[in-house]
Amino acid sequence: MTGAELMAAAKAADQIDKSIGIIAKVVGKLKTHPDIAAQKLAQALGEVSKTLQVVDGATAEYLSLGIDDGALARNSKLLLEIDGGRLAAEVQRGRGHCHMILQIYQTYLNKWFSSVLNTTEYDEVQQVFVRLGDADGNLFHELEQVATKLQAEASSVLDLVVQGDEGGARQRVRSSLSALRPLRKTIAKTMETIYKLQGEFVDITGAV
């Protein structure tokens, strides 16, 4: 797995991170005008975090085959499952739903934001929710492709195991580490921001 193959996913993760950052910038203002809609804002971010979590979980599971001593021997079933498409299926099943993000924005958040934020802030946040609301077809899709790439890598690793080259198989898994590290670091950073924001929104809801 090369860095070039993951470039689109890393770019998508970075765009999601920047989008969440825009929301984070206006939290202070939203706290001065608390609204029950903050609970729905936390829910919308939860849909984003679902996809980030499941993609990161898939990469961590795959990388464990090369990092843990004897993992390939102990977890041959896991390698077969990844080769068979299990990670891709789990990502599809566990990811968030972008149409819900846009629906939450239009139904609960738009009025609150328009009454609290200035024009520039409102426009920026609106663009964020439009972008996230359409992420199924672009940003989330690019992240989901990571699981598909891992499935292809697992096939190559499995071929090496069948040939009796466990050392080569382990090295093949470990070679993906440097390519996946930037993506995982961005996901971790975004998740940290989301968790912090969700805590803020709990406080805002409690102040209503």
HULIN-V93411 format. One record per residue. N is the residue number from 1. RES is the residue in one letter. PHI is phi in degrees with one decimal (NA if undefined). D_FIRST is the distance of its C-alpha to the first C-alpha in Angstrom with 1 decimal. Layout:
# HULIN-V93411
N_RES_PHI_D_FIRST ; N_RES_PHI_D_FIRST
This chain:
# HULIN-V93411
1_M_NA_0.0 ; 2_T_-101.1_3.8 ; 3_G_-60.7_6.9 ; 4_A_-61.4_8.4 ; 5_E_-64.7_6.7 ; 6_L_-99.2_8.0 ; 7_M_-59.2_11.1 ; 8_A_-64.3_13.3 ; 9_A_-66.5_12.8 ; 10_A_-64.3_13.6 ; 11_K_-66.0_16.5 ; 12_A_-62.8_17.7 ; 13_A_-61.9_17.8 ; 14_D_-66.7_19.7 ; 15_Q_-66.1_22.1 ; 16_I_-64.5_22.8 ; 17_D_-60.6_23.5 ; 18_K_-65.4_25.8 ; 19_S_-64.0_27.6 ; 20_I_-64.4_28.3 ; 21_G_-63.1_29.5 ; 22_I_-65.1_32.0 ; 23_I_-63.9_33.4 ; 24_A_-61.1_33.7 ; 25_K_-66.7_35.8 ; 26_V_-104.4_38.5 ; 27_V_-59.7_38.8 ; 28_G_-56.5_41.7 ; 29_K_-69.5_43.6 ; 30_L_-63.1_43.0 ; 31_K_-67.0_44.3 ; 32_T_-77.9_47.6 ; 33_H_-132.3_48.0 ; 34_P_-59.8_46.8 ; 35_D_-147.2_46.3 ; 36_I_-61.0_45.5 ; 37_A_-62.8_42.7 ; 38_A_-58.3_40.7 ; 39_Q_-63.2_40.0 ; 40_K_-72.2_38.5 ; 41_L_-66.1_36.4 ; 42_A_-62.1_35.0 ; 43_Q_-65.1_34.3 ; 44_A_-62.3_32.4 ; 45_L_-67.2_30.1 ; 46_G_-62.9_29.7 ; 47_E_-66.8_28.1 ; 48_V_-67.8_25.5 ; 49_S_-64.9_24.9 ; 50_K_-58.4_24.4 ; 51_T_-67.0_21.2 ; 52_L_-60.8_19.9 ; 53_Q_-63.3_20.8 ; 54_V_-71.0_19.4 ; 55_V_-69.0_15.9 ; 56_D_-65.6_16.0 ; 57_G_-62.5_17.5 ; 58_A_-65.4_14.8 ; 59_T_-67.0_12.1 ; 60_A_-64.1_14.8 ; 61_E_-65.1_15.6 ; 62_Y_-65.4_12.3 ; 63_L_-64.2_12.0 ; 64_S_-60.8_15.6 ; 65_L_-66.7_15.0 ; 66_G_-103.4_13.8 ; 67_I_-93.7_16.1 ; 68_D_-75.8_19.3 ; 69_D_-60.2_21.3 ; 70_G_71.4_21.8 ; 71_A_-64.9_19.7 ; 72_L_-64.7_18.2 ; 73_A_-71.3_21.9 ; 74_R_-75.6_23.3 ; 75_N_-115.2_20.9 ; 76_S_-60.5_20.3 ; 77_K_-64.5_21.6 ; 78_L_-63.1_18.9 ; 79_L_-61.3_16.1 ; 80_L_-62.9_18.2 ; 81_E_-68.4_18.7 ; 82_I_-65.6_15.0 ; 83_D_-59.8_14.6 ; 84_G_-82.1_17.8 ; 85_G_100.0_16.7 ; 86_R_-63.9_18.4 ; 87_L_-62.9_16.0 ; 88_A_-60.6_16.1 ; 89_A_-66.6_19.9 ; 90_E_-67.4_20.4 ; 91_V_-64.5_18.8 ; 92_Q_-61.6_21.1 ; 93_R_-72.7_24.0 ; 94_G_-96.9_23.7 ; 95_R_-70.6_22.8 ; 96_G_-76.4_25.7 ; 97_H_-116.8_27.8 ; 98_C_-68.7_28.2 ; 99_H_-61.8_31.5 ; 100_M_-69.1_33.0 ; 101_I_-62.0_32.0 ; 102_L_-66.5_33.9 ; 103_Q_-64.4_36.7 ; 104_I_-62.7_37.2 ; 105_Y_-61.1_37.3 ; 106_Q_-67.3_39.8 ; 107_T_-84.8_42.0 ; 108_Y_-117.7_42.2 ; 109_L_-99.4_40.6 ; 110_N_-56.1_41.7 ; 111_K_-63.8_45.3 ; 112_W_-62.7_44.7 ; 113_F_-62.0_42.5 ; 114_S_-65.2_45.0 ; 115_S_-87.0_47.8 ; 116_V_-110.3_46.2 ; 117_L_-90.9_43.9 ; 118_N_-74.9_45.0 ; 119_T_-59.4_44.1 ; 120_T_-63.9_41.1 ; 121_E_-63.3_39.7 ; 122_Y_-60.8_40.3 ; 123_D_-62.9_38.7 ; 124_E_-63.9_35.5 ; 125_V_-68.2_35.3 ; 126_Q_-59.8_36.1 ; 127_Q_-61.8_33.2 ; 128_V_-60.4_30.9 ; 129_F_-72.4_32.1 ; 130_V_-65.4_32.0 ; 131_R_-63.6_28.3 ; 132_L_-68.8_27.5 ; 133_G_-69.1_29.7 ; 134_D_-110.5_27.7 ; 135_A_-70.8_24.3 ; 136_D_-56.0_23.8 ; 137_G_-91.9_23.3 ; 138_N_-140.6_21.1 ; 139_L_-61.0_20.0 ; 140_F_-66.4_19.7 ; 141_H_-60.4_18.2 ; 142_E_-62.9_15.3 ; 143_L_-67.0_14.8 ; 144_E_-63.5_15.3 ; 145_Q_-66.1_12.5 ; 146_V_-59.2_10.1 ; 147_A_-63.0_11.8 ; 148_T_-65.6_11.3 ; 149_K_-66.6_7.5 ; 150_L_-66.1_8.1 ; 151_Q_-61.9_10.8 ; 152_A_-64.7_9.0 ; 153_E_-63.9_6.8 ; 154_A_-61.7_10.4 ; 155_S_-63.2_11.9 ; 156_S_-66.0_10.4 ; 157_V_-64.0_11.4 ; 158_L_-62.8_14.7 ; 159_D_-59.3_15.4 ; 160_L_-66.4_15.3 ; 161_V_-62.3_17.5 ; 162_V_-60.5_19.9 ; 163_Q_-78.9_20.2 ; 164_G_85.9_21.3 ; 165_D_-98.3_18.6 ; 166_E_-67.5_18.0 ; 167_G_-62.7_17.3 ; 168_G_-65.6_14.5 ; 169_A_-65.1_13.2 ; 170_R_-63.8_13.6 ; 171_Q_-64.6_11.9 ; 172_R_-62.5_8.7 ; 173_V_-64.5_8.9 ; 174_R_-66.6_10.1 ; 175_S_-66.3_7.4 ; 176_S_-80.3_5.5 ; 177_L_-59.7_9.1 ; 178_S_-65.7_9.5 ; 179_A_-71.5_7.0 ; 180_L_-86.1_8.8 ; 181_R_-57.5_12.1 ; 182_P_-60.5_13.5 ; 183_L_-62.8_13.1 ; 184_R_-67.1_14.7 ; 185_K_-67.0_17.4 ; 186_T_-65.5_18.3 ; 187_I_-60.5_18.7 ; 188_A_-62.4_20.8 ; 189_K_-63.4_22.9 ; 190_T_-65.9_23.6 ; 191_M_-62.1_24.5 ; 192_E_-60.5_26.8 ; 193_T_-64.8_28.5 ; 194_I_-61.6_28.9 ; 195_Y_-61.8_30.4 ; 196_K_-65.1_32.8 ; 197_L_-63.8_33.8 ; 198_Q_-60.8_34.5 ; 199_G_-64.5_36.8 ; 200_E_-62.0_38.5 ; 201_F_-70.7_39.0 ; 202_V_-62.7_40.6 ; 203_D_-63.1_43.0 ; 204_I_-63.9_43.8 ; 205_T_-61.0_44.5 ; 206_G_-69.2_46.8 ; 207_A_-87.2_48.7 ; 208_V_-75.4_49.8
